[in-house]
Amino acid sequence: MSTEVITRMDAARRNSGSTLGRLLPRRLWDPQAGAGWGPLPELLLALTLVTGIVDAVSILALGRVFVANMTGNVVFAGFAITGAPGFSLGASLFALAGFLIGANLGGRMTTRVGHDHALHLRAATVSEFVLLAAALIVAAASGGAAATQGTLHLAAGTPTFGAVIVYALAAILAIAMGIQNSAARALAVPDLTTTVLTMTLTGIGHDRQSGRRGHATLTRRILVVASMLAGGVAGAELVLNVGTIVPLALATGLLAIVAGGAAAAARHPGEWRAAKSAAAAPATGPAKLG
């Protein structure tokens, strides 16, 4: 093979690689200076997808209870206190308690491995995987009508699960989401809280008018919203038409992939793994993330 042909093949390979590189979500999170975020954007986007699936399960199969969005859950608890039909105070309280437990566990993880982003994400996602696997087992063993039937196919008035199972699933899933939210807060990747979108949507509208919106910033915020939406659509479709077991299995499988990605990243050194101090990276602090 001639030298000219080899040179052209090498150039084509490099161009292909650079084109693929431009498609990676992490390009949207590249800082102007510093070590960057490594594989965190892709992995946290996958966790955002998981959030949409899990909240679809909780809202549509557990009786109007959020396990990831505690703002909505507190409001739902208020509705239940007034006696509004269709809301369960018990489920909301179990979810709130579970989320606080998960956040506390997440804080302990931050203390132990928060200095290393890869180790931190690995610890958080492995814990989440175990919890979602437990929720999957509970749902499968419960015998509830919604476990293997879509809620759209249930006769009017048929309970999806018994009260004890609803409370157990709400608590287990909320613990998992508390751990995830705590980890995302500590990792502090801009716009990637993985569980709430309020400040992300505020940024889309506010920064457009204030003149501070950059193309990459707008694109990454839209990508985060799209990930949550995709999770909600997939989760709702499965809960309504197939059953609760399948979306829980899907979320568990995604967590296994993220945990595997974090574990693989933990085997390789990189500047991105070092936790960034608030002084060194003020734009990445928790107040900027919501």
N, C-alpha and C positions, 0 to 999 in steps of 0.2 A: 504494500500500500504506500502511495507516494506521501511525502512530507506535507504537501499542500492539502491532500484529502484529510490527513490526520489533524492538521491545524484547523480545518473547517469543522470537523466533527467535535473537536474540543471547544471551539467557539460556540457551536450550537448547543452543546451540553451546558456550558456556562450560562448562556442566554436563557435556556429552559429553566435552570435552577434559579436564576434571578427573577424570572417571571413568576415561578411558584412562590418564591420568597415574598414577593409583593402581595400575594393573596393571603398570607398568614395573618390572622388577627393581631398577632403581637406587633406587626408593623404600625398598627393604629395606636399602640401604647408606647412606642419608642420615645423616650425622653430626649430633650435637646442635648443633655449631657448626662453621663453616668452609665451604670452597668445595664440598664434596662430591666425588663421583668422576666426574661427567659420564657419558659413555656406557661407561665401563670395565666396570661390572658385566655389561651385556648382551654385550659383546665377549668378556670373559673366560669367561662361561658358555658361549659358543660354542666357545671353545678347550677347555673342559672336555669338551664333547661330542666334539670332535676326538680328545682323549686316549683316550676310551673306544673309539672306532672303531679308532684306530691300535694300541692294545694288543690288541684283538680280532684284528687281522691278525697281529701278532707272535706271539701265543700259539697261535693256531689254524692258521696257515700257515707259520710259521718254526720251529716245533718247540719250544714251551715256552720262550720268551724274552721278557722284558719289555723294552720300549724307553722307557717313561716312568717306571715304578716301579722304581727301582734297589734298593730294599730287597728286593723279591721277586727281582730279578735276581741279587743277591749270594747269596741263599739257593739259587736254582737252580744257580748256579755251584758251590756246595758240593755239591749233589746230584750234579752231573755229575762232580765230582772223585772221589766215592766209587763211581762207575760205575753209578748208578741209571739204569735204562732210560728212554729217551724224552727225556733232557736233553742238550743240546749245550754243552759247555764253550766251544768256539770261538765259537758264536753269543752266549753270555753275555758273553764277554770283548770281542768286537767291539762289543756294545751298551754295555758299560761304558765302553770307550774312546771310542766315539762320543758318549756322554752327557757325558763330561768335556770333550771338544772343544767340544761345543755350549755347555756352561756357560761355558767360557773365552771363546768368541765372544760369549756373552751379557754377560759381564762387560765386554768391550771396548765393546759397545753402550751399557752403562750409563755408562761413562766418557764416551762421546761425546755421547749424547743423553738421558742419564738425568735431566737437569734438566727435561725436557718429557715428560709422560706420553704425549701424542699421538704425538710423534715417536718415542718409544721403542717404543711398541706397533707403530707402522707399520714401523719397521726390523725388529723381531723377526718380525712376521707375514709380511712380504715375504720374508725369509730362509727362514722355514719353508715358505712356499708353493713357493719354488724347490726346496727339498730334497724335499718330498713329490712335486712334479712329476717330479723326477729318479727317485725311488723308483717312481713309477707307470710311467715309461718303462722302467726296468730290469725290473720285473715283467712288463710287456707283451712286452718283447723276449726274455725269458729262455726262452720255450717251456716253462716248467714246467707240470706238470699242474694245479696249483692256480690258475694265472693266470686261466683261463677256465672252470674247473670247480669246483663246490663241493667242499670236502674230504670231505663226507659221501658223495659219489658216486665217490670214488677207490677203487680196489681195495685191499684190505689189503696193506700193505707198499709201496705206490707212493709214492715220494718226492714231496713237494710241489714243491720246487725243488732244484736242485743245491746242493752245499755252498757254492760260491763265491757264488752268488746269495743264499743265506740270509745269509751273512756281510755281503755288500754291503748288502742291504736292512736288516738289523739295525743296521748302522753308520749308514746314512743317516737312518733314522727316529729313531735315538737322538740323533743330532746335532740334529735338528729339535726333539725333545722337551727336550733340554738347553737350547737357546735359549729355548724357551717357559717352562721352569721358572725359568730365570734372570731372564727379564723379569717373570714374575709375582712373584718374590721382591722385585725392585726396586720394582715398582709398589705392592706391599704393601697391596692391597685386602683387608680382613679376610675370612677364610674362602675366598678365591679363589686358591689356589695353582695350580689347573687340572690338576695331575698326581697329587696324593696326597690321600687323605681321612682318614688316620689321626687327625690332631688335630681335624679337623672332626667326626668321629664321636665322639671323646673329649669334645668340647665339648657335643655333644647330650646325652650321658649325664651328664657331670660337672656342667655348669651347672644341669641340672634339679635335682640333689640339693643343690647349694651355694646355691641361691636366686638365682643371678645370671643366669638365663636370661630374656631378654625375648622377647616374641612375634615381633618382627621378626628377632631373631638366630636363633631356632629355625627360622623359616620360610626364611631365606636359606640356612641350613646344609642343610636338607632339599632345597632347590632345587638346591644344588650337587651333592649326592649323586644326586638324580634325573637331573641332566644327564649325569653320568658313567655312570650306569646305562643311560640311554637310548642313549648312544653305544656302550656295550658290547653292548646288545641288537641295535642296528642293525648294528654291525660283525659280530657273530657270525652273525646271520641271513644276511648277504650272503656272508661267507666260507664258511660251511657249505653254502649252497645255490646260490650264483651263481658265486663266484670271487673272487680277490683283487683283480683290477683295479677292480671296481666300488666296494668300500669305500675303496680308496685314492683313486679319483676323487672320491668323496663328500667325504672329508676334505680333499682339495686344493681342492674347490669351496668348502667352508666357510671354509677359510683365505683364499681369494680375497675372500670377503665380509667377513671380519674385517679384512683388510688394506685393503680399500676403505673400510670404516667408519672405520678409524683415519686413513686419508689424508684423508677428508672432514672428520673432526674437527680434523685438523691445519691446516685452512684457516681455522678460526674461533678467535678468542681466547677464553679462559675461565680463570677462577681455578683450576679443577680440574686444569689442565694442569701447574701448578707442582708439582714434587716436594716432598712434605711431609717435613720433618726429623724425625728420631727424637724430638727433644725436644718438637717441637710436636704430634706425634701418636703417643704411645707405644703406643696400642692397635693401631696398624696395622703394627708392626714384624714382621719375618719370623718371630720366635718365636711370634707369635700366629696364624699362618696355616695351619699344616699340615692 
